[in-house]
Amino acid sequence: MENCFKTLARKKNFSADETTKLKRVLGIWDLTFLGLGVTLGLGTYVLAGSVAKNHAGPAVCVSFLIAAIASAVAGLCYAEFACRVPKAGSAYIYSYVTMGEFVAFIIGWNLVLEYVIGTAGLARGLSDYINALSNNVIANALRDAMPINVDFLSSYPDFLSLLIMIVLIVVMSNGAKESSMLNSVLTTANILLVVIIVGFGSTVVNVDYWKIAKEDIPKNITHGGEGGFLPFGIAGVLSGAAQCFFAFVGFDAVATTADEAKNPKKIIPLAIILCLLVSFLAYFGVSTILTLMLPYYDQDEKAPFPYVFEKVNWPTAKWIATAGAIFAITSTLVGNMFALPRILYSMASDGLLYKKLSLVSERTKTPLVATAVTGIAAGIMAMIFDIKQLVEMLSIGTLVAYTIVSLCVLILRYRPEDQNNCPNLELQSEQQNILKGVFNIFKKIFNLNGNKYADKFTNVIANWSISVFCTLSIVVVVCMKFEYFVSLKHPFHLAIFIFLVVILVLSILVIARQPQERSDLAFKVPLVPLIPCSSIFINVILMSTSQLHTYIRLIAWLAIGLAIYFSYGLWHSEERKKQKENNSETSVGQVIDRPTLTTKL
């Protein structure tokens, strides 16, 4: 059993000097535009109107601010790991180095799900927009010729979606720099159109729309709230923030380019931060202008800008908004298709997925097989599936990845730089001292001795405290779902809830009191452990909003992945091969003088 656990927990040895088959051609602006291409997607033109009407009212801009802060918390953790492990694979490779092979495979497999479904949904969305511009001529013809009468499938085979993906495969296989240039052009056009739309809208704003009295809301409006800037209260703003959070999902695509970035340790963290900053400014500006042009209760959920410009009799601006939506979808599609093959390439290079997926074109230096396989898979899904029934799984895969990255930052920050700097005898001595009294235990746990250097003992305390924090985060969030745990009408249950929250806060305090490792990185997350812990807690709250059937589908997807891992990945893992070689050398008493493959993290 112990050997089985060690096998599943084996960690990847990483060297900053490792070579890559891919070509390092991407600079800071390439990566920033890649992140913007994914985050500034269709949500720029749709999400603000939907959240304003159904959740937050004019305070939708505050919802975007809260969501941006929550995303930035996760983004800072990604930025630190990009400095520690400048390797393609994003959260997959980070967890492989920190938490072991099995967890890494689960994370990587979730990311594959996220990007495949996201890409399929975007391809279908682009097809729908093109159909709308042609008065649905293509869709009606296909529906009449080849109808599909299955509830969970599309009503017709959307060959246009498949064609879009085939064209994209050809473009993406032509080279990383060429793909990046296409994405940059599309994203630049998208940003310019957002600026134009905000500029047009700012000329007809009416501040009275932010202070509409309840009695002035039309009688036919069934969901108007209390009026004013916060018609649905703070709860509505927070509910809207949960929706807005997913607008910022996608910055992790920047981290998948580490093998193609010119100086990944420096430019990936900066690109992530720039991406989130520009995305927030765009979403904040769009949501502010939209609610100042038209009352929140009169917004259109599906196409707010064409609708609002039609209301103010600006048909030209309406077509600009439609063009912007097409640019946004296309740039997001390119960004997703750039990131997805890199994750498969990284997993296949490590032997956890089929080796052919790691094949790289000699001419273009791109993961050709992975690009073709993922593109065709996404194209088929877009062609035959009703994407709406699958899209909820996107949030789960993303939030799990964000949570693991934040957890990895915590673990590494309190891991001794020299794992052998505290001998077992010294650790045993420390443990014996603890038994002398409660006060001594208190001193050790809260580091009242002022120990400034991480060692095995402080690492054990930190790891146990992190485990307690993660467990209690889940328990507290579950309790928040039940009214009797947070109501004065049930004092016993409320006392239990308060006790759990106090222990949760104490666990953070214990972690904060432990000394951290002092590695010199280009970027490190500030305010550790507060920021990583905040990221974990926020992600747990957001994951709790998903429906049961979402988790059932996720379990089914994981079952497929585990079948692949235990039948192939476990036995073909490159780390397994390295371990066997090392054991073989040790058994025959050989000593080989060569540089180590590991690096301090």
ZIRA-V774724 format. One record per residue. N is the residue number from 1. PHI is phi in radians with two decimals (999 if undefined). OMEGA is omega in radians with two decimals (none if undefined). Layout:
n=N phi=PHI omega=OMEGA
n=N phi=PHI omega=OMEGA
This chain:
n=1 phi=999 omega=3.14
n=2 phi=-1.12 omega=3.12
n=3 phi=-1.14 omega=3.11
n=4 phi=-1.11 omega=3.13
n=5 phi=-1.10 omega=3.13
n=6 phi=-1.10 omega=3.13
n=7 phi=-1.14 omega=-3.13
n=8 phi=-1.20 omega=-3.07
n=9 phi=-1.71 omega=-3.12
n=10 phi=-1.11 omega=-3.03
n=11 phi=-1.82 omega=3.14
n=12 phi=-1.38 omega=3.01
n=13 phi=-1.47 omega=-3.05
n=14 phi=-2.12 omega=3.05
n=15 phi=-2.12 omega=3.12
n=16 phi=-1.14 omega=-3.11
n=17 phi=-1.64 omega=-3.14
n=18 phi=-1.05 omega=3.11
n=19 phi=-1.48 omega=3.12
n=20 phi=-2.26 omega=3.09
n=21 phi=-1.33 omega=-3.11
n=22 phi=-1.44 omega=-3.04
n=23 phi=-1.76 omega=-3.12
n=24 phi=-1.43 omega=-3.07
n=25 phi=-2.25 omega=-3.01
n=26 phi=-1.69 omega=3.11
n=27 phi=-1.78 omega=-3.06
n=28 phi=-1.05 omega=-3.10
n=29 phi=-1.30 omega=3.05
n=30 phi=-1.03 omega=-3.09
n=31 phi=-1.24 omega=3.13
n=32 phi=-1.10 omega=3.13
n=33 phi=-1.19 omega=3.07
n=34 phi=-1.11 omega=3.10
n=35 phi=-1.11 omega=3.13
n=36 phi=-1.14 omega=3.13
n=37 phi=-1.06 omega=-3.14
n=38 phi=-1.46 omega=-3.05
n=39 phi=-1.35 omega=3.12
n=40 phi=-1.57 omega=-3.10
n=41 phi=-1.63 omega=-3.10
n=42 phi=-1.10 omega=3.13
n=43 phi=-1.02 omega=3.11
n=44 phi=-1.03 omega=-3.04
n=45 phi=-1.81 omega=-3.06
n=46 phi=-2.14 omega=-2.91
n=47 phi=-1.08 omega=-3.07
n=48 phi=-1.04 omega=-3.14
n=49 phi=-1.15 omega=-3.13
n=50 phi=-1.12 omega=-3.12
n=51 phi=-1.19 omega=3.13
n=52 phi=-1.08 omega=-3.08
n=53 phi=-1.28 omega=-2.97
n=54 phi=-1.80 omega=-2.98
n=55 phi=-2.23 omega=-2.87
n=56 phi=-2.01 omega=-3.06
n=57 phi=1.17 omega=3.12
n=58 phi=-1.03 omega=3.13
n=59 phi=-1.31 omega=3.08
n=60 phi=-1.02 omega=3.11
n=61 phi=-1.14 omega=3.07
n=62 phi=-1.23 omega=3.08
n=63 phi=-1.04 omega=3.10
n=64 phi=-1.15 omega=3.10
n=65 phi=-1.12 omega=3.12
n=66 phi=-1.10 omega=-3.14
n=67 phi=-1.12 omega=3.13
n=68 phi=-1.14 omega=3.11
n=69 phi=-1.12 omega=3.11
n=70 phi=-1.08 omega=3.12
n=71 phi=-1.22 omega=-3.14
n=72 phi=-1.11 omega=3.11
n=73 phi=-1.05 omega=3.09
n=74 phi=-1.21 omega=-3.14
n=75 phi=-1.10 omega=3.11
n=76 phi=-1.12 omega=3.11
n=77 phi=-1.14 omega=3.07
n=78 phi=-1.09 omega=-3.11
n=79 phi=-1.10 omega=3.12
n=80 phi=-1.13 omega=-3.13
n=81 phi=-1.19 omega=3.08
n=82 phi=-1.08 omega=3.07
n=83 phi=-1.33 omega=-3.10
n=84 phi=-1.29 omega=-3.05
n=85 phi=-2.28 omega=-3.14
n=86 phi=-1.33 omega=-3.04
n=87 phi=-2.41 omega=-3.14
n=88 phi=-1.05 omega=3.10
n=89 phi=2.32 omega=3.08
n=90 phi=0.98 omega=-3.05
n=91 phi=-1.04 omega=3.13
n=92 phi=-1.05 omega=-3.09
n=93 phi=-1.24 omega=3.13
n=94 phi=-1.11 omega=-3.13
n=95 phi=-1.26 omega=3.11
n=96 phi=-1.13 omega=-3.13
n=97 phi=-1.24 omega=-2.99
n=98 phi=-1.73 omega=-2.95
n=99 phi=-1.92 omega=3.06
n=100 phi=1.94 omega=-2.95
n=101 phi=-1.18 omega=-3.06
n=102 phi=-1.12 omega=3.10
n=103 phi=-1.08 omega=-3.14
n=104 phi=-1.07 omega=3.14
n=105 phi=-1.11 omega=3.13
n=106 phi=-1.04 omega=-3.14
n=107 phi=-1.12 omega=3.13
n=108 phi=-1.05 omega=-3.14
n=109 phi=-1.14 omega=3.07
n=110 phi=-1.13 omega=3.13
n=111 phi=-1.14 omega=3.08
n=112 phi=-1.05 omega=3.11
n=113 phi=-1.04 omega=-3.12
n=114 phi=-0.99 omega=-3.05
n=115 phi=-1.31 omega=3.14
n=116 phi=-1.13 omega=-3.12
n=117 phi=-1.17 omega=3.11
n=118 phi=-1.06 omega=3.12
n=119 phi=-1.14 omega=3.12
n=120 phi=-1.09 omega=3.13
n=121 phi=-1.10 omega=3.13
n=122 phi=-1.18 omega=3.11
n=123 phi=-1.08 omega=3.12
n=124 phi=-1.19 omega=3.10
n=125 phi=-1.11 omega=3.11
n=126 phi=-1.13 omega=3.10
n=127 phi=-1.09 omega=-3.14
n=128 phi=-1.12 omega=3.12
n=129 phi=-1.14 omega=3.12
n=130 phi=-1.11 omega=3.09
n=131 phi=-1.08 omega=-3.14
n=132 phi=-1.09 omega=3.13
n=133 phi=-1.18 omega=3.13
n=134 phi=-1.76 omega=-3.12
n=135 phi=1.02 omega=3.07
n=136 phi=1.06 omega=3.13
n=137 phi=-1.09 omega=-3.11
n=138 phi=-1.13 omega=-3.10
n=139 phi=-1.08 omega=-3.12
n=140 phi=-1.14 omega=3.14
n=141 phi=-1.14 omega=3.14
n=142 phi=-1.20 omega=3.14
n=143 phi=-1.16 omega=3.12
n=144 phi=-1.27 omega=-3.07
n=145 phi=-1.39 omega=-3.06
n=146 phi=-2.41 omega=-3.13
n=147 phi=-1.20 omega=3.06
n=148 phi=-2.06 omega=-3.08
n=149 phi=-1.85 omega=3.10
n=150 phi=-2.22 omega=-3.00
n=151 phi=-0.99 omega=-3.02
n=152 phi=-1.60 omega=3.10
n=153 phi=-1.93 omega=3.08
n=154 phi=-1.16 omega=3.14
n=155 phi=-1.30 omega=3.10
n=156 phi=-2.76 omega=3.10
n=157 phi=-1.30 omega=-3.06
n=158 phi=-1.52 omega=-3.11
n=159 phi=-1.17 omega=3.11
n=160 phi=-1.11 omega=3.08
n=161 phi=-1.08 omega=3.13
n=162 phi=-1.10 omega=3.13
n=163 phi=-1.10 omega=3.11
n=164 phi=-1.03 omega=-3.12
n=165 phi=-1.19 omega=3.11
n=166 phi=-1.12 omega=3.08
n=167 phi=-1.06 omega=-3.12
n=168 phi=-1.15 omega=3.09
n=169 phi=-1.03 omega=-3.14
n=170 phi=-1.06 omega=-3.12
n=171 phi=-1.14 omega=-3.08
n=172 phi=-1.20 omega=-3.14
n=173 phi=-1.42 omega=-3.06
n=174 phi=-1.43 omega=3.11
n=175 phi=2.43 omega=-3.11
n=176 phi=-1.12 omega=-3.10
n=177 phi=-1.17 omega=3.14
n=178 phi=-1.14 omega=3.11
n=179 phi=-1.10 omega=3.14
n=180 phi=-1.13 omega=3.12
n=181 phi=-1.11 omega=3.09
n=182 phi=-1.06 omega=3.13
n=183 phi=-1.08 omega=-3.13
n=184 phi=-1.11 omega=3.12
n=185 phi=-1.11 omega=-3.13
n=186 phi=-1.12 omega=-3.12
n=187 phi=-1.18 omega=3.10
n=188 phi=-1.06 omega=3.11
n=189 phi=-1.07 omega=3.12
n=190 phi=-1.08 omega=-3.13
n=191 phi=-1.12 omega=3.13
n=192 phi=-1.08 omega=3.13
n=193 phi=-1.18 omega=3.06
n=194 phi=-1.07 omega=3.12
n=195 phi=-1.09 omega=3.13
n=196 phi=-1.11 omega=-3.13
n=197 phi=-1.08 omega=3.12
n=198 phi=-1.11 omega=3.11
n=199 phi=-1.11 omega=3.08
n=200 phi=-1.01 omega=-3.06
n=201 phi=-1.14 omega=-3.08
n=202 phi=-1.15 omega=-3.13
n=203 phi=-1.43 omega=-3.11
n=204 phi=-2.21 omega=-3.12
n=205 phi=-1.28 omega=3.11
n=206 phi=-2.42 omega=-3.07
n=207 phi=-1.13 omega=3.13
n=208 phi=-1.14 omega=3.13
n=209 phi=-1.19 omega=3.11
n=210 phi=-1.62 omega=-3.12
n=211 phi=-2.44 omega=3.10
n=212 phi=-1.26 omega=3.12
n=213 phi=-1.27 omega=-3.08
n=214 phi=-1.04 omega=-3.12
n=215 phi=-1.22 omega=3.13
n=216 phi=-1.58 omega=3.10
n=217 phi=-1.28 omega=-3.12
n=218 phi=-0.95 omega=-3.07
n=219 phi=-1.14 omega=-3.12
n=220 phi=-1.37 omega=3.11
n=221 phi=-1.50 omega=-3.09
n=222 phi=-1.52 omega=-3.09
n=223 phi=-2.28 omega=-3.10
n=224 phi=-1.87 omega=3.12
n=225 phi=1.16 omega=-3.07
n=226 phi=-1.74 omega=-3.11
n=227 phi=1.33 omega=-3.14
n=228 phi=1.35 omega=-3.12
n=229 phi=-1.32 omega=-3.14
n=230 phi=-2.09 omega=-3.06
n=231 phi=-1.14 omega=-3.12
n=232 phi=-1.98 omega=3.06
n=233 phi=1.27 omega=3.12
n=234 phi=-1.10 omega=3.13
n=235 phi=-1.03 omega=3.11
n=236 phi=-1.15 omega=3.11
n=237 phi=-1.10 omega=-3.14
n=238 phi=-1.20 omega=3.08
n=239 phi=-1.09 omega=3.08
n=240 phi=-1.14 omega=3.12
n=241 phi=-1.10 omega=3.10
n=242 phi=-1.10 omega=3.08
n=243 phi=-1.23 omega=-3.09
n=244 phi=-1.19 omega=-3.12
n=245 phi=-0.94 omega=-3.06
n=246 phi=-1.29 omega=3.03
n=247 phi=-1.21 omega=-3.09
n=248 phi=-1.62 omega=3.11
n=249 phi=-1.13 omega=3.12
n=250 phi=2.31 omega=3.13
n=251 phi=-1.12 omega=3.11
n=252 phi=-1.17 omega=3.07
n=253 phi=-1.08 omega=3.11
n=254 phi=-1.07 omega=-3.08
n=255 phi=-1.23 omega=3.14
n=256 phi=-1.35 omega=-3.04
n=257 phi=-1.70 omega=-2.99
n=258 phi=-1.00 omega=-3.13
n=259 phi=-1.37 omega=-3.12
n=260 phi=-2.06 omega=3.11
n=261 phi=-1.46 omega=-3.08
n=262 phi=-1.18 omega=3.12
n=263 phi=-2.46 omega=-2.95
n=264 phi=-1.03 omega=-3.09
n=265 phi=-1.09 omega=-3.09
n=266 phi=-1.71 omega=-2.97
n=267 phi=-1.53 omega=3.14
n=268 phi=-1.15 omega=3.08
n=269 phi=-1.01 omega=-3.14
n=270 phi=-1.14 omega=3.14
n=271 phi=-1.12 omega=3.12
n=272 phi=-1.10 omega=-3.12
n=273 phi=-1.15 omega=3.11
n=274 phi=-1.08 omega=3.14
n=275 phi=-1.04 omega=-3.12
n=276 phi=-1.17 omega=-3.13
n=277 phi=-1.14 omega=-3.13
n=278 phi=-1.13 omega=3.12
n=279 phi=-1.07 omega=3.13
n=280 phi=-1.09 omega=-3.14
n=281 phi=-1.05 omega=3.14
n=282 phi=-1.16 omega=-3.12
n=283 phi=-1.15 omega=3.14
n=284 phi=-1.12 omega=3.13
n=285 phi=-1.13 omega=-3.12
n=286 phi=-1.10 omega=-3.09
n=287 phi=-1.18 omega=3.12
n=288 phi=-1.15 omega=-3.12
n=289 phi=-1.12 omega=-3.09
n=290 phi=-1.05 omega=-3.10
n=291 phi=-1.38 omega=3.05
n=292 phi=-1.62 omega=3.11
n=293 phi=-1.61 omega=-3.05
n=294 phi=-2.66 omega=3.11
n=295 phi=-0.98 omega=-3.07
n=296 phi=-1.03 omega=-3.09
n=297 phi=-1.32 omega=-3.12
n=298 phi=-1.82 omega=-3.12
n=299 phi=-1.27 omega=3.05
n=300 phi=-1.67 omega=-3.03
n=301 phi=-1.29 omega=-3.01
n=302 phi=-1.60 omega=-3.11
n=303 phi=-2.51 omega=-3.02
n=304 phi=-1.10 omega=-3.07
n=305 phi=-1.27 omega=3.04
n=306 phi=-0.99 omega=-3.12
n=307 phi=-1.18 omega=-3.07
n=308 phi=-1.21 omega=3.10
n=309 phi=-1.24 omega=3.05
n=310 phi=-1.19 omega=3.13
n=311 phi=-1.12 omega=-3.13
n=312 phi=-1.62 omega=3.05
n=313 phi=1.11 omega=3.04
n=314 phi=-2.13 omega=-3.08
n=315 phi=-1.10 omega=3.13
n=316 phi=-1.09 omega=3.12
n=317 phi=-1.11 omega=3.10
n=318 phi=-1.08 omega=3.13
n=319 phi=-1.25 omega=3.06
n=320 phi=-1.10 omega=3.12
n=321 phi=-1.11 omega=3.11
n=322 phi=-1.14 omega=3.09
n=323 phi=-1.10 omega=3.12
n=324 phi=-1.08 omega=3.12
n=325 phi=-1.09 omega=3.12
n=326 phi=-1.16 omega=3.07
n=327 phi=-1.05 omega=-3.11
n=328 phi=-1.12 omega=3.13
n=329 phi=-1.08 omega=-3.09
n=330 phi=-1.13 omega=-3.14
n=331 phi=-1.15 omega=3.09
n=332 phi=-1.17 omega=3.11
n=333 phi=-1.09 omega=3.10
n=334 phi=-1.11 omega=3.13
n=335 phi=-1.08 omega=3.11
n=336 phi=-1.11 omega=-3.12
n=337 phi=-1.26 omega=3.03
n=338 phi=-1.34 omega=-3.04
n=339 phi=-1.36 omega=-3.02
n=340 phi=-0.98 omega=-3.14
n=341 phi=-1.09 omega=-3.13
n=342 phi=-1.18 omega=3.09
n=343 phi=-1.21 omega=3.10
n=344 phi=-1.08 omega=3.12
n=345 phi=-1.04 omega=-3.12
n=346 phi=-1.14 omega=-3.14
n=347 phi=-1.16 omega=3.13
n=348 phi=-1.22 omega=3.10
n=349 phi=-1.10 omega=3.11
n=350 phi=-1.46 omega=3.09
n=351 phi=1.50 omega=-3.10
n=352 phi=-1.46 omega=2.99
n=353 phi=-2.16 omega=-3.02
n=354 phi=-1.02 omega=-2.96
n=355 phi=-1.05 omega=-3.12
n=356 phi=-1.08 omega=3.13
n=357 phi=-1.21 omega=3.14
n=358 phi=-1.69 omega=-3.13
n=359 phi=-1.15 omega=-3.09
n=360 phi=-2.06 omega=3.11
n=361 phi=-1.14 omega=3.13
n=362 phi=-1.17 omega=-3.08
n=363 phi=-1.44 omega=-3.02
n=364 phi=-1.72 omega=-3.12
n=365 phi=1.02 omega=3.07
n=366 phi=-2.10 omega=3.10
n=367 phi=-1.26 omega=-2.93
n=368 phi=-1.11 omega=-3.08
n=369 phi=-1.13 omega=3.13
n=370 phi=-1.09 omega=3.11
n=371 phi=-1.11 omega=-3.12
n=372 phi=-1.16 omega=-3.10
n=373 phi=-1.11 omega=-3.11
n=374 phi=-1.19 omega=3.13
n=375 phi=-1.14 omega=3.14
n=376 phi=-1.18 omega=3.12
n=377 phi=-1.06 omega=3.12
n=378 phi=-1.13 omega=3.13
n=379 phi=-1.11 omega=3.12
n=380 phi=-1.15 omega=3.11
n=381 phi=-1.09 omega=3.13
n=382 phi=-1.12 omega=-3.08
n=383 phi=-1.32 omega=-2.96
n=384 phi=-2.01 omega=-3.05
n=385 phi=-1.69 omega=2.95
n=386 phi=-1.45 omega=-3.01
n=387 phi=-1.09 omega=-3.09
n=388 phi=-1.04 omega=-3.11
n=389 phi=-1.37 omega=-3.11
n=390 phi=-1.89 omega=-2.93
n=391 phi=-1.15 omega=3.13
n=392 phi=-1.11 omega=-3.14
n=393 phi=-1.16 omega=3.11
n=394 phi=-1.01 omega=-3.05
n=395 phi=-1.11 omega=-3.11
n=396 phi=-1.13 omega=-3.14
n=397 phi=-1.03 omega=-3.13
n=398 phi=-1.17 omega=-3.08
n=399 phi=-1.17 omega=3.07
n=400 phi=-1.10 omega=3.12
n=401 phi=-1.11 omega=3.13
n=402 phi=-1.04 omega=-3.12
n=403 phi=-1.12 omega=-3.11
n=404 phi=-1.16 omega=3.13
n=405 phi=-1.10 omega=3.10
n=406 phi=-1.09 omega=3.10
n=407 phi=-1.12 omega=3.12
n=408 phi=-1.10 omega=3.09
n=409 phi=-1.06 omega=3.12
n=410 phi=-1.05 omega=-3.08
n=411 phi=-1.07 omega=-3.08
n=412 phi=-1.23 omega=-3.12
n=413 phi=-1.10 omega=-3.07
n=414 phi=-1.90 omega=3.07
n=415 phi=-1.52 omega=3.13
n=416 phi=-1.03 omega=3.10
n=417 phi=-1.09 omega=3.06
n=418 phi=-1.94 omega=-3.07
n=419 phi=-1.07 omega=-3.10
n=420 phi=-1.87 omega=-3.06
n=421 phi=-1.35 omega=-3.14
n=422 phi=-2.32 omega=-3.06
n=423 phi=-1.02 omega=-3.12
n=424 phi=-1.04 omega=3.13
n=425 phi=-1.08 omega=3.13
n=426 phi=-1.15 omega=3.12
n=427 phi=-1.11 omega=3.12
n=428 phi=-1.08 omega=3.12
n=429 phi=-1.09 omega=3.11
n=430 phi=-1.06 omega=-3.12
n=431 phi=-1.13 omega=3.10
n=432 phi=-1.17 omega=3.11
n=433 phi=-1.10 omega=-3.12
n=434 phi=-1.06 omega=-3.09
n=435 phi=-1.20 omega=-3.07
n=436 phi=-1.26 omega=3.13
n=437 phi=3.03 omega=-3.12
n=438 phi=-1.10 omega=-3.11
n=439 phi=-1.11 omega=3.12
n=440 phi=-1.12 omega=3.09
n=441 phi=-1.08 omega=3.14
n=442 phi=-1.03 omega=-3.14
n=443 phi=-1.09 omega=-3.10
n=444 phi=-1.22 omega=-3.09
n=445 phi=-1.12 omega=-3.10
n=446 phi=-1.67 omega=3.05
n=447 phi=0.90 omega=3.13
n=448 phi=-1.26 omega=3.08
n=449 phi=-1.35 omega=3.09
n=450 phi=1.28 omega=3.09
n=451 phi=-1.10 omega=-3.05
n=452 phi=-1.77 omega=-3.08
n=453 phi=-2.16 omega=3.14
n=454 phi=-1.18 omega=3.06
n=455 phi=-2.42 omega=-3.08
n=456 phi=-1.07 omega=-3.07
n=457 phi=-1.19 omega=3.12
n=458 phi=-1.14 omega=3.10
n=459 phi=-1.17 omega=3.10
n=460 phi=-1.10 omega=3.13
n=461 phi=-1.08 omega=-3.14
n=462 phi=-1.08 omega=-3.11
n=463 phi=-1.13 omega=3.09
n=464 phi=-1.14 omega=3.14
n=465 phi=-1.15 omega=3.09
n=466 phi=-1.10 omega=3.11
n=467 phi=-1.09 omega=3.12
n=468 phi=-1.09 omega=-3.14
n=469 phi=-1.06 omega=-3.11
n=470 phi=-1.10 omega=3.14
n=471 phi=-1.12 omega=-3.12
n=472 phi=-1.20 omega=3.08
n=473 phi=-1.04 omega=3.12
n=474 phi=-1.14 omega=-3.11
n=475 phi=-1.10 omega=-3.12
n=476 phi=-1.10 omega=3.14
n=477 phi=-1.12 omega=3.10
n=478 phi=-1.10 omega=3.11
n=479 phi=-1.06 omega=-3.14
n=480 phi=-1.12 omega=3.12
n=481 phi=-1.30 omega=-3.10
n=482 phi=-1.86 omega=-3.02
n=483 phi=-1.08 omega=-3.06
n=484 phi=-1.23 omega=3.07
n=485 phi=-1.48 omega=-3.09
n=486 phi=-2.17 omega=-3.11
n=487 phi=-2.04 omega=3.09
n=488 phi=-1.18 omega=3.13
n=489 phi=-1.24 omega=-3.13
n=490 phi=-2.20 omega=-3.02
n=491 phi=-1.05 omega=-3.12
n=492 phi=-1.14 omega=3.13
n=493 phi=-1.16 omega=3.11
n=494 phi=-1.11 omega=3.11
n=495 phi=-1.10 omega=3.10
n=496 phi=-1.10 omega=-3.14
n=497 phi=-1.08 omega=3.14
n=498 phi=-1.10 omega=3.11
n=499 phi=-1.05 omega=3.14
n=500 phi=-1.12 omega=3.12
n=501 phi=-1.13 omega=3.12
n=502 phi=-1.09 omega=3.11
n=503 phi=-1.10 omega=3.11
n=504 phi=-1.05 omega=3.14
n=505 phi=-1.14 omega=3.12
n=506 phi=-1.09 omega=3.13
n=507 phi=-1.10 omega=3.08
n=508 phi=-1.13 omega=3.14
n=509 phi=-1.10 omega=3.12
n=510 phi=-1.09 omega=3.12
n=511 phi=-1.06 omega=-3.09
n=512 phi=-1.11 omega=-3.10
n=513 phi=-1.36 omega=-3.10
n=514 phi=-1.43 omega=3.11
n=515 phi=-1.21 omega=-3.13
n=516 phi=-1.79 omega=3.03
n=517 phi=-1.20 omega=-2.96
n=518 phi=-2.08 omega=3.13
n=519 phi=-1.15 omega=-3.10
n=520 phi=-1.63 omega=-3.12
n=521 phi=-2.08 omega=3.11
n=522 phi=-1.15 omega=3.09
n=523 phi=-2.57 omega=3.06
n=524 phi=-2.34 omega=3.14
n=525 phi=-1.08 omega=3.08
n=526 phi=-1.34 omega=3.03
n=527 phi=0.94 omega=3.02
n=528 phi=-1.40 omega=0.24
n=529 phi=-1.68 omega=-3.01
n=530 phi=-1.05 omega=-3.08
n=531 phi=-1.19 omega=3.09
n=532 phi=-1.07 omega=3.12
n=533 phi=-1.15 omega=3.09
n=534 phi=-1.09 omega=3.13
n=535 phi=-1.07 omega=-3.14
n=536 phi=-1.07 omega=-3.09
n=537 phi=-1.14 omega=3.11
n=538 phi=-1.07 omega=-3.13
n=539 phi=-1.13 omega=3.10
n=540 phi=-1.11 omega=3.10
n=541 phi=-1.06 omega=-3.11
n=542 phi=-1.18 omega=3.11
n=543 phi=-1.15 omega=-3.12
n=544 phi=-1.23 omega=-3.14
n=545 phi=-1.45 omega=-3.11
n=546 phi=-1.32 omega=-3.13
n=547 phi=-1.39 omega=-3.10
n=548 phi=-1.06 omega=-3.09
n=549 phi=-1.13 omega=3.08
n=550 phi=-1.14 omega=3.13
n=551 phi=-1.20 omega=3.11
n=552 phi=-1.11 omega=3.12
n=553 phi=-1.16 omega=3.11
n=554 phi=-1.10 omega=3.12
n=555 phi=-1.09 omega=3.11
n=556 phi=-1.10 omega=3.11
n=557 phi=-1.12 omega=3.13
n=558 phi=-1.14 omega=3.12
n=559 phi=-1.08 omega=3.08
n=560 phi=-1.10 omega=3.14
n=561 phi=-1.09 omega=-3.13
n=562 phi=-1.13 omega=3.09
n=563 phi=-1.08 omega=3.10
n=564 phi=-1.17 omega=-3.09
n=565 phi=-1.13 omega=-3.06
n=566 phi=-1.34 omega=3.10
n=567 phi=-1.61 omega=-3.07
n=568 phi=-2.30 omega=-2.99
n=569 phi=-1.01 omega=-3.10
n=570 phi=-1.04 omega=-3.04
n=571 phi=-1.65 omega=-3.10
n=572 phi=-1.86 omega=-3.14
n=573 phi=-1.02 omega=3.10
n=574 phi=-1.12 omega=3.10
n=575 phi=-1.18 omega=3.07
n=576 phi=-1.12 omega=3.11
n=577 phi=-1.10 omega=3.13
n=578 phi=-1.12 omega=3.13
n=579 phi=-1.13 omega=3.12
n=580 phi=-1.12 omega=3.10
n=581 phi=-1.12 omega=3.13
n=582 phi=-1.14 omega=3.11
n=583 phi=-1.14 omega=3.13
n=584 phi=-1.15 omega=3.13
n=585 phi=-1.16 omega=3.14
n=586 phi=-1.19 omega=-3.07
n=587 phi=-1.18 omega=3.13
n=588 phi=-1.69 omega=3.06
n=589 phi=1.29 omega=-3.14
n=590 phi=-1.48 omega=3.06
n=591 phi=-2.15 omega=-3.09
n=592 phi=-1.87 omega=-3.13
n=593 phi=-1.57 omega=3.13
n=594 phi=-2.62 omega=-3.13
n=595 phi=-1.16 omega=3.14
n=596 phi=-1.20 omega=-3.14
n=597 phi=-1.60 omega=-3.07
n=598 phi=-1.64 omega=3.07
n=599 phi=-2.35 omega=3.13
n=600 phi=-1.22 omega=3.13
n=601 phi=-1.89 omega=none
